[in-house]
Amino acid sequence: MPKRVVIIGGGVGGYPAALKLAQMGAEVSLIEKDRLGGVCLNRGCVPTKLFLHAANLLDQIKDGRRMGLQATGLGLDLSRFRKHKDRLVGELVGGVEKLCQLRKVKLLKGTAVFETPRRVRIQGSDQAISGDAFIVASGSVAGSLPIEGADSPGVIDSTRALDIDRIPSSVVVIGGGYIGLEFAQIFNSLGAEVTVIEMLDRLVPGEDADVSAELTGSLTSQGVRVITGAKVQRIDGSPGDKAVDFLVDGQKKTLRAATVMMAVGRRPNIDSLGLKEIGVKLDRRGIEVNEHMETCVDGIFAVGDAVGGLMMAHVATAEGHVASDNIMGQKEVIDYSAAPRCIYTNPEAAAVGLNEDEARRVHGQIEIGRFPLHSSSKARILGGPGFVKVITEKKYGRIIGVHMVGPKVTELIAEAALAINLECTSKELAHSIHPHPTISEALMEAAMGLEGYKINCA
């Protein structure tokens, strides 16, 4: 008799797991209260990157003046853009639905609540589903600050930002992580006056300091105002005229803007699932799991944003694959050491492995190879600033971290992830022939620097 698996949540953690399990011979039920694809397809990765693509195209056309291109009347028709966005998202969601039908995954609409460790009920109905194993992939919701005015009219989050009907004249973005920076780039490119306020001492504080500095310099040069070390205390005013009160260096200051965007991260969407009642442990990040994506309750697994940690679509999918394998008797563990992290600003930023501070703490002696993109012919053609930075542990020369800022680096980072996954050394990477002219050469050049050779930079 096939194993019965119930998956709660049809996002990028849940639906790939459902499709894989079905192909492994399981009888799969997938419960989703909204649309398949979750936040990523409907309100996150896909529509946000489409917005960024439109904004970046405008920037590129404007930048084309340096090489003689001429264009007038540039702008974004938001009404047509939103129709295009909705059509694209609808096509992708429809594609997932067809794949589920093809693989004979049973789709159920509604919100699931655990009654026992082996049965869930669809809220507001008499329908209950039993299973031999469960995967909780319930995703996350946008976070907020516990301050006065955080939910007042004129304050938007990343979801509402995608459905605005006009570009505001000015925006204060609260939060200097990847979500905040991407939307700061969008609004700035489309003509808004943008200020980013970050509580910590630099933007994207979890990333390498060099990445943070490069992005800060780039955004500032494009006209985005950046304020770090600032603690927001209150949001006041009416829609179209908001006031943000904050403390910086002990001094109270106020910024006014037409719109305020809250971009202070996301939190697991797990409160209404009945997990505590059946004994599943929760920690400060979300659902507590081991390296097999198992909870403390036998047969219940959790993946994606529901477990906290690296809240990224590709990580959720990888966790779903690991959970699927373990449900079907294949002992697999999740390995985050080669999980790429991408920021789709212009220029882009991407990283994998340890940053410089982490590498020094973990390995002590390290070596660093750098290659500036102003020495790359392809980067000069594209007009993108930036760098590639390769970190190795000194004893064997094994690559333990790669950090990049520049055009197309969110595509290039996959090579670096593979290098770390295969325990590649800087010598092996340096000796791999890379095509010319490409941005990928910069990775080879940085590795060559670690071997003592500088070819195309001083």
ABEGO torsion letter per residue (X at the ends): XBBBBBBBEABAAAAAAAAAAAAAGBBBBBBBABBBGEAAAAABAAAAAAAAAAAAAAAAAAAAAAAGBBBBGBEBBAAAAAAAAAAAAAAAAAAAAAAAAAAGBBBBBEBBBBABAABBBBBGBABBBBBABBBBBAEBBBBBBBBBGAABBGBBBAAAAAABABBBABBBBBEABAAAAAAAAAAAAAGBBBBBBBABABBGAABBAAAAAAAAAAAAAAGBBBBBGBBBABBBEBBGBBBBBBBBGGBBBBBBBABBBBBAEBBBBAAAAGAAAAGBBBBAAEBBBBAAGBBABBGBBBBEAAAEEBBBAAAAAAAAAAAAAAAAGBBBBBBAAABBBBBABOBBBBBBEBBAAAAAAAAGBBBBBBBBAAABAAAAAAGBBEBBBBBBBAAAGBBABBBBBEBGAAAAAAAAAAAAAAGBBAAAAAABBBBOBBAAAAAAAAAAAAAGBBAABX
